[in-house]
Amino acid sequence: MRLIRRTKASPEAETAMRAAEKSLQDAQAHGPVAEAKLTESRRVREQIRAHNRANSYSDWIEGIVLGRLSDG
């Protein structure tokens, strides 16, 4: 006669499993928030680049105008 041994997880293992599942759920819940922040960061970075390009162009034009005024 063979005895089938049923193993039951220890209370510590059950607690660890619940904690791991909760951690995974928390991480999955924060995924969309992190993605939204990343998207916003990229958008702001692109706006800053556009602003810097506009400022550079404005400074270039100003240099031309001031150069012509000082030549006159």
Secondary structure as UniProt FT lines:
FT   HELIX           11..71
//
